[in-house]
Amino acid sequence: MPRLTVITGSASGIGRALADQLRARGEEVVGVDLRDADVLADLATAEGRAAAVDAVRALGGGGVDALVTCAGVAEPSPLMVRINYFGTVEFVEALRPVLAASPSPRVAVIGSISGTMGNDERTRVACLAGDEEAGVARAAELTEAGRPHSIYPSTKAALAEWARRTAVAPGWADAGIALNVVAPGVVLTPMTTGLFEDPVMRELMDAAVPMPLNGYAPPEAVAAVLAFLVSEANTHVTGQVVYVDGGAEVTQRPADLF
C-alpha cells in the first residue's frame, strides 16, 4: 500500500510543491485548504479544524502515515495566532491517534527563520499555554500599537518550542511518531509575491534574512526536505528545527550556538 500523507495549505506554495513530489514517487496525498483541495476547511476556527479532522479520517479510512502542515498567513494580523499556531497544533494533536496506527508515522510542521528573531513573549506564552483568545487579544494589542510584525515570529517561535516539547512527550516518540519543524528563510511563493515587488521590503528582507547559499528558495527546495522527514527513511530524526534558509540562521546567530 502506498503511504498516505495529509498536507494542509496544499493548494499553493510549499504545500503544492510537496504534494507534487510525493505523488511523483507514487504516494497518496490528501490536501487540506480553503480551495482547490480534497478537504475544504478553514483552520482559523475550532469548527473548521474539527471538520477537517473528520474529513481526513473519512478519506484516510482511519489510517494516515504522515502529516505536513503548510497552511499559514503572512499578512500581519491576529489571524496569524489562529492559523499559524492553533490551526497547526490542534490539527496535529487531533490526528495523533490516527498517525499512531501507522507502522511509520511522521509529522512535519512549517516554522520560520523569523522564529529565531525578536518576538513578543506574551503572544508566545499564550500560544504555548493553549490560550487562543489571550493570544489573539495580545496580537490585536500589538497591531493597535503599531507592532504587528512581531506577531508572525512569535507564532513561529511558539510552534518550534511546542514541537520540541511534544516530540518526546508520551504518545509521540514512544509511539514511533517523528515530529520535526522545517524553518524556511525567504521562499518564492504566492504569499510573498507582494514583498518582492516592494524594493523597500526586499531590502529589509535581505538585511534580516541574508541567504548566502543560492539566495531565495523555491518552494521545491523546502518540499524536498519535508519529503525526507515524513518518509520511512527517516527513522531517528525528531524534535529538530531544520533551517532551509541558505545559511541565514548561521549568519544571524552566534556560530557557537547549537
C-alpha positions in Angstrom: 0.0 0.0 0.0 1.3 3.5 -0.9 1.9 5.9 2.0 -0.9 8.5 2.7 0.2 12.0 3.6 -2.1 14.8 4.6 -0.9 18.3 3.7 -2.5 21.5 4.9 -2.0 24.5 2.7 -1.8 22.1 -0.3 -3.2 24.5 -2.9 -0.1 26.6 -3.4 3.5 27.3 -2.4 5.4 24.7 -0.4 2.3 22.6 0.2 1.6 22.2 -3.5 5.3 21.5 -4.3 5.4 18.8 -1.7 2.1 17.2 -2.9 3.6 17.1 -6.4 6.8 15.5 -5.2 5.0 12.8 -3.1 2.6 11.9 -5.9 5.5 11.7 -8.3 7.0 8.9 -6.1 3.8 7.0 -6.0 2.3 8.2 -2.7 -1.2 9.3 -2.0 -1.9 12.8 -0.8 -5.0 14.3 0.9 -4.8 18.1 0.6 -6.5 20.5 3.0 -7.0 24.1 2.1 -9.6 26.8 1.7 -10.0 25.9 -2.0 -8.7 23.5 -4.7 -8.2 20.7 -2.2 -9.6 17.3 -1.2 -10.7 18.8 2.1 -12.0 22.4 2.1 -11.7 23.8 5.6 -10.8 27.0 7.5 -8.2 26.1 10.1 -8.6 29.5 11.7 -11.7 28.3 13.6 -12.2 25.4 16.0 -15.2 24.3 13.9 -13.1 24.3 10.8 -10.3 22.3 12.4 -12.7 19.7 13.7 -14.4 19.4 10.4 -11.1 18.9 8.7 -10.1 16.2 11.1 -13.3 14.3 10.5 -12.9 14.6 6.7 -9.3 13.4 6.8 -10.3 10.5 9.0 -13.0 9.5 6.5 -10.8 9.9 3.4 -8.0 8.1 5.0 -10.1 5.2 6.1 -8.8 5.6 9.6 -5.2 5.5 8.6 -2.7 8.3 7.9 1.0 7.8 7.6 2.2 11.4 7.5 1.1 14.9 8.1 2.6 18.1 7.0 1.2 21.5 8.0 2.0 24.2 5.4 -1.1 26.3 6.0 -0.4 29.8 7.3 -0.7 33.5 6.7 2.0 36.1 6.3 -0.1 39.3 6.4 0.4 40.7 10.0 -2.8 40.4 12.0 -4.3 38.4 14.9 -5.3 35.8 12.3 -1.7 34.6 12.5 -2.3 33.3 16.0 -5.4 31.4 14.9 -3.9 29.8 11.8 -0.1 29.7 12.2 -0.1 28.3 15.7 -3.5 26.9 16.8 -4.6 25.8 13.3 -1.4 23.7 13.2 -1.2 22.4 16.8 -4.8 21.5 17.3 -5.0 19.7 13.9 -1.8 17.8 14.6 -2.8 16.8 18.1 -6.3 15.7 16.9 -4.7 13.3 14.3 -2.1 11.8 16.6 -4.2 8.6 17.3 -4.7 8.1 13.6 -1.0 8.6 12.9 0.0 6.2 15.8 -1.8 3.4 13.9 0.7 3.7 11.0 3.8 1.5 11.0 5.9 4.5 10.3 4.1 7.8 11.3 5.8 11.1 10.6 4.8 14.8 11.1 6.5 17.9 9.9 5.3 21.5 10.6 6.4 24.7 8.9 8.2 27.1 11.2 10.3 30.0 10.0 13.8 31.6 10.4 11.8 34.5 11.9 11.2 32.3 15.0 14.8 33.0 15.9 14.3 36.7 15.8 12.7 39.2 18.2 9.2 38.1 19.2 6.6 39.1 21.7 6.8 37.0 24.9 3.2 37.5 25.8 1.9 36.2 22.5 4.4 33.2 22.6 3.4 32.3 26.1 -0.3 32.5 25.4 0.1 30.1 22.5 2.2 27.6 24.5 -0.4 27.8 27.3 -3.1 26.8 24.8 -5.0 30.1 25.4 -6.0 31.1 21.9 -8.2 34.0 22.9 -5.4 35.5 25.0 -3.0 35.1 22.1 -5.4 36.8 19.7 -6.1 39.6 22.1 -2.4 40.3 22.6 -1.9 40.2 18.8 -4.7 42.8 18.5 -2.9 45.0 21.0 0.3 44.7 19.1 -1.5 45.7 15.9 -3.0 48.7 17.5 0.4 49.7 19.0 2.0 49.6 15.6 3.9 46.4 16.3 2.1 43.8 14.1 5.3 42.5 12.6 6.2 40.8 15.9 3.2 38.5 15.7 4.5 36.2 13.0 7.8 35.4 14.6 6.0 34.9 17.9 3.7 32.3 16.5 6.6 30.5 14.7 8.8 30.6 17.9 6.0 29.1 19.9 5.4 26.4 17.2 9.1 25.4 17.3 9.0 25.2 21.1 5.8 23.2 21.1 7.2 20.7 18.6 10.4 20.2 20.6 8.5 19.6 23.8 5.9 17.4 22.1 8.3 15.2 20.1 9.5 13.3 23.1 6.3 13.5 25.2 4.3 10.4 25.9 2.3 9.2 22.8 4.8 10.6 20.3 8.3 9.2 20.0 7.3 6.2 22.1 4.6 5.6 19.5 7.1 5.8 16.7 5.9 9.3 15.6 8.7 11.5 14.3 7.8 15.2 14.8 10.0 17.9 13.3 10.0 21.6 12.2 11.2 22.9 8.9 12.1 26.6 9.1 12.5 28.2 5.7 14.2 31.5 5.0 12.7 33.6 2.2 10.7 31.4 -0.1 9.4 32.4 -3.5 5.7 31.7 -3.1 2.4 33.5 -3.9 2.2 34.5 -0.2 5.5 36.5 -0.6 5.0 38.0 -4.1 3.9 41.4 -2.8 7.0 41.6 -0.7 9.4 41.1 -3.6 7.6 43.7 -5.6 8.3 46.3 -3.0 12.0 47.4 -3.2 12.0 48.7 0.4 10.6 45.4 1.8 13.1 43.5 -0.4 16.0 45.4 1.0 14.7 44.8 4.6 14.3 41.1 3.9 17.8 40.8 2.6 19.2 42.5 5.7 17.1 40.4 8.1 17.4 37.1 6.3 20.7 37.0 4.3 20.9 33.8 2.3 24.5 33.3 1.0 23.8 29.8 -0.3 21.8 30.2 -3.6 19.6 33.1 -2.5 15.9 32.9 -2.2 14.5 29.4 -2.1 11.9 28.0 -4.5 9.2 26.0 -2.7 10.5 22.8 -4.2 13.7 23.1 -2.1 11.8 23.2 1.1 9.4 20.5 -0.1 12.4 18.2 -0.7 13.4 18.4 3.0 9.9 17.8 4.1 9.6 14.8 1.8 12.5 13.2 3.6 11.4 14.0 7.1 8.0 12.4 6.5 9.4 9.3 4.7 10.0 5.9 6.1 13.7 6.6 5.6 13.7 9.0 8.5 13.9 6.6 11.4 15.7 8.8 14.0 15.3 12.5 13.3 12.7 14.0 15.7 12.3 17.2 17.7 14.6 19.1 15.3 14.2 22.5 13.7 15.7 22.2 10.3 16.6 25.5 8.7 16.2 25.6 4.9 17.4 29.2 4.7 20.6 29.4 2.6 22.7 29.9 5.7 20.6 32.8 7.2 20.3 31.2 10.7 24.1 30.7 10.9 24.7 34.2 9.6 22.4 35.9 12.1 23.1 33.9 15.3 26.3 33.1 17.1 28.4 30.4 15.5 28.8 28.7 18.9 25.1 28.4 19.4 24.0 24.8 18.9 
